[in-house]
Amino acid sequence: MSKEARYDHTVVPRPARRIVRAVEKGSSIRQVAARYEVSPSAAVKLMRRLRETGSVKPDRVGGHRRPVLEPHQELLRSLVEEKSGITLSEIQGELRTGFASLKWRVVW
């Protein structure tokens, strides 16, 4: 992998590039962490990311998470259709009695 790919200046912060360069020149990770005033664990994780992915570019943060109740959508709809005035407490009661795969606390 070329150094240009590892040190993408638009994405990778300068301290990360400095830490990698210092370790590649022979300094220990802990020495480099102390020199650049970062925690040893941060420097270790940075070097691990470089080793595993070939880049020190940070991972993506966040992302889409599917709604917890989506797989149980039909069940919930049928409960509401059967009893149009059903309350949340009653829905929770129904979930407690017969559906162990769905925690009743998610319905609030």
C-alpha positions in Angstrom: 0.0 0.0 0.0 1.4 3.4 -0.9 2.0 6.0 1.7 -0.4 8.3 -0.1 -3.2 5.9 0.5 -2.4 5.5 4.2 -2.0 9.2 4.8 -5.1 10.6 3.0 -4.6 14.2 4.1 -8.2 15.1 3.6 -9.5 12.5 6.1 -6.7 11.5 8.5 -5.8 13.9 11.2 -2.1 15.0 11.4 -1.5 13.5 14.8 -2.4 10.1 13.5 0.0 10.4 10.6 2.8 11.6 13.0 2.1 8.6 15.3 2.3 6.1 12.5 5.5 7.7 11.1 7.2 7.7 14.5 6.3 4.0 15.1 7.5 3.0 11.6 10.8 4.7 12.4 11.3 2.4 15.3 9.9 4.1 18.4 7.6 2.1 20.7 3.9 2.8 20.6 4.0 3.9 24.3 6.9 6.3 23.7 5.1 7.8 20.7 1.8 8.1 22.7 3.7 10.0 25.5 5.5 12.2 23.0 2.2 13.3 21.2 0.2 13.3 24.4 -2.4 10.7 23.5 -3.4 7.7 25.6 -1.4 4.6 25.0 -4.6 2.7 24.1 -5.5 5.3 21.4 -2.1 4.8 19.8 -2.3 1.0 20.1 -5.8 1.1 18.4 -4.5 3.4 15.7 -1.7 1.0 14.9 -4.0 -2.0 15.0 -6.4 -0.3 12.6 -3.4 0.3 10.2 -2.3 -3.3 10.5 -5.8 -4.7 9.9 -7.1 -2.3 7.3 -4.0 -0.8 5.8 -5.3 2.7 6.7 -5.6 4.9 9.7 -8.8 6.5 8.4 -11.4 6.5 11.2 -14.3 4.1 11.1 -17.7 5.3 10.0 -19.8 6.4 12.9 -23.5 5.6 13.2 -25.6 4.2 10.5 -29.1 3.0 10.0 -30.6 0.8 12.7 -33.7 -1.2 11.9 -36.6 -0.6 14.3 -36.9 -3.2 17.1 -40.6 -3.8 16.5 -40.4 -4.2 12.8 -40.3 -8.0 12.8 -43.4 -8.0 15.1 -45.4 -5.4 13.1 -48.1 -7.9 12.0 -48.6 -9.1 15.6 -49.0 -5.6 16.9 -51.3 -4.6 14.1 -53.5 -7.6 14.7 -53.7 -6.8 18.4 -54.9 -3.3 17.6 -57.4 -4.5 15.0 -58.9 -7.1 17.3 -59.4 -4.6 20.1 -59.6 -1.0 18.7 -59.3 0.7 22.1 -56.4 -1.4 23.4 -54.0 0.5 25.7 -50.2 0.3 25.9 -50.6 -1.5 29.2 -52.8 -4.1 27.6 -50.4 -4.5 24.6 -47.6 -5.0 27.1 -49.7 -7.6 28.9 -50.3 -9.5 25.7 -46.6 -9.5 24.9 -45.7 -10.7 28.4 -47.9 -13.7 28.2 -47.1 -15.2 24.8 -44.2 -13.7 23.0 -40.8 -14.3 24.8 -38.8 -13.2 21.7 -40.1 -9.7 22.1 -39.5 -7.8 25.3 -42.6 -6.1 26.5 -40.6 -3.0 27.7 -39.9 -2.0 24.1 -43.6 -1.0 23.8 -43.8 2.3 25.7 
